[in-house]
Amino acid sequence: MLDYGSKVVAGVTPGRGGMEVEGAPVFDSISEAQTHFDVDASILFVPPRFVLDPALEAVEAGLDPVVVITEGVPVRDTMEIVANARLRGTTIIGPNCPGIIKPGEVKMGIMPEQVFRRGNIGIVSRSGTLFYEIASHISRRGLGQSTCVGIGGDPVVGLDFIDVLRWFEADDETEAVALIGEIGGDSEERAADFIAGGGFTKPLVAYIAGRTAVPGKSMGHAGAIVQGDAGTALGKIEALRDAGVTVGELPGDVAEALVGLLGG
């Protein structure tokens, strides 16, 4: 993140105050760090069972956004974090996510920055690996990205597709969007209803992973699991297509469709 130009001014780990990592001082608490630096955001790289306390500390300190990279956070803990964040108007990205990147400007996350280039395509994804792959296809087709958000693949997350689509609708730098979904839950179906209702009006292309997933088995992410007839890839694809969204059969189709929609 430092190499990319992100201003990581401090680290916080209880008991490690006074240390230094990559030139950044480490403090025992966020409040201590705030006495030395003007801090406005936080990213957490913390083992799953320890995420709750630092996430709540970041929310209570007024940091926004709070990006939670960690996979395997107990759902009960995530619910408490998200509930507290909503009361304070704080944005939680994740957990179990690659983070957020504005190509050429700032990176808060673990994504391989070399596949991104500056442009006008917004990306919002539940998947990490497909996030990178589709960004790479978009870049290789001569397009680029405005802002790219990995919302996370857990059953409960902070931001959802609709939140990010609202951002992109209002963002003058974003002319079109790639939405990357996967099996499990109903977030893609809710996004389709939002789009069908006129909540998002810019060109949008989607890809849904997990067409061959076995019901009852999670696929990669804890939230990527088909239960009965709910959360299937085909159901999500149908909902999006009914809303007028172009859905790619393969990840590479997303970039090709965006080129066509933007007249490239």
N, C-alpha and C positions, 0 to 999 in steps of 0.2 A: 504493500500500500504506500509506503514511503517512497519507494522507487517510482511509483506512478504519479506522485505529486500530491497525494492526500496528506493533509496536515495532521498527522498523529502526534499530538503534543505531549501525551502522558499515558502511562499505563496504571492500572489499579489492581493490586493483589494484596489482600490482607496479610501482614507479616513480611511482606517483601519491600516495604517502604525504604527508600534510600538507595535502591538498586537503579540500574540503568540498562535499557535494552535498545539496541540500535540507535543510541543517542537520545532516546526519550526517557525521562525520569519516571520511576515507579513510586506510587503513593499507596498508603494503606486504605484510603477511602476516596470516594469521588469528591466529597466536601473539601478534603485536604487538597486535592488536585485543583479544585476551583479557586482556592486562595492564591494559586500561582499562575493559573492560565484561564483564559476565556474559552470555556468548553461548551460546545452546543450539541454534540451527538456522541453516541456510544456504540461500540461493537463488542459482542461477547464471544470469547473463545473459552468456554468453561465446561467441565465435565457435566453430563446431564443432571445428576442429582444435586448439583450445586448451583444451577442456573437461577432458581427462584430468587434468592436473596440479592445477587448483583443486578438482576433485571429490575426488581422493585426499587433498589437503591438508585438506579439510573433514572427510572420514571419519577421518583420522588425528588430527584435533583434537578428535574426540569429539562433533561436532555431529550432531544427529538431530532431524528429518529433513534430508536434503539434497535440495533440489528442483532438477532440471535442466530448465530451460525450453527450451534450445537444440534446434533441429531440425538433422538432418544430422550428428550425432555418429558417427564411424566405429564400426561394430559391434564391432570388436576392442577399442576403447577402452571402450565401454559394458560389455563382458564383464569387463574388468579392474576397472572401477569397482564393478560389482555383486558380483563375487567378493570384493573387499576389504571391501565393506560387509557382506556376509554373515558374513565371519569375525569382524567386530567387532560384529555385531548392529545395524548402522545401517540405517535405512530410506532407500532411494533412491526418489524419486518422479520418473518420467520415465526417459530424456530425451524431448524432443519432446512436451511436455505443457503444459497451461495452469496446472497447479499445484493448490493445495488452498485451499478457503475454508470457514470456519465462519460462516455468515451472521450479521451483526450483531456479530461478535467479532473475527475475524482473517482476513486474506487473504495468502497467499503465492503470488502468481501474477499472471496477466495477464487473468483473466476480467473481463467487464463486470459489476461488482457489482450494478448496478441491476436485473438480472433475478432476483436471489436474494432470498429473505426467510426469516426464521427460522421453523422448523417441525420436522417429525418424519420427513421423507423423506431418506434417504441417496442420493446419486448417485455412481456409479462409471462412468467413461467412457474409452474409447480415443480417441474423437473430441473435438476441441475445439469446433467450431461446433455440433454436435448437443448437446453438453454444455450450451451456453448456451441453445439453442432449447428443449430439453426442460425445463430449469430454469424458463424463462419460462412455458411452458405450465402447469407445476405451480404456479407462483406465481399465475398468472391464475385458476386454478381454486380459489383460496382456501387452498391448502395451502402448505407451506414446506419448507425443507431443514434438516437437522441438520448434516451435514458433506458436502461434495462434493469428490470426488477425480478429477482427470484423470490417468490412469495413463500416457498416452502411446501414440503410434501406431507406434513403431519395432519392428523384429523382436525386439529384446532390450530389456526395460525392467526397472526395479527391482521395484516393486510389480506384482502381477497381480490379476486379479479375485478369486481365492480369498483372497489376503491381506486385501483390503479387505472382502470378505464376512465374514471372521472378525471383523474390527473391528466391523462393523455388528451382527453377531449378539450381541456382548458389550456393545454400546452402548445404555444405557437410553434415550437421547434419540432413537434411531432406531427407528421402528415399522414402516417399510416401505422398500423400496429400488428405485430405477430403475437398471437395468444397460444401458449403451449400448455395443454392440459394432459391429464392422465386419468386412468380409471379411479373409481372410489369417490364417495361423497357426491355433492350436487352443485359444487361451485361453478362448474362449466354451464350447467343447465340454468342456474340463476343468472349467470352472465349473459346467456342467450336471451332470457326474458328481458333483461335490462337493455340489451341492444335492440330487441324487437320493439320495445316500448319507446324507442327514440332517445335513450340515455346516452348512446354513443353513435356518432354519425360519420366518423372518418372511415376510410377503407380498412378492413380488418381481415387477416388470414389466420386460420387456426390449424393446429396439429394436435391430435389426441393419441397418446401412447397407450398401449395395452390391449390391442384388439384380440390378441390370442391368450390373454391372461386366464388362468384357471380360477373359477369362482371359489371364494373362501380362502385364497392364498394371497398374502400381500406381495406386491411387486415392487421391490426396491424400497419404497417409502412406506411408513406405517399407515398413511392415509390412502395408499393405492391398493384398495382391496374391494372386490365386487362381492356384495352380499345379496344373494337372490337375483332379482331383476334390477336392483338399484345400482347405479354407478358404473354401468357398462360403457365401454368405448363407443359402441354403436349408438347407444341412447344419447350420449353427449354429442356425437357427430350429427345425429338427426336433429337434435335441438338447435345446434348452431346453424346448420343449413337452413332449417325452417325460419331462422332469424335473418337469413340473407347473407350469412358468413360463408366465405370460401374455405373449405377444409381440405388440406393436402392429404394425399394418400401416403406420401413419404416425406421425411423431413426436408429434403431438397425442394419439394414442391412449393413450400412456403415462400422461399425467395423468388421462384419463378412467377408465382401468382402476384407477389408484391410488385415485381417489375411490370407485369401486365397492367395492374391496377393504377400504377403511377405513370403509365405511358412511357416506360423505359424501352 
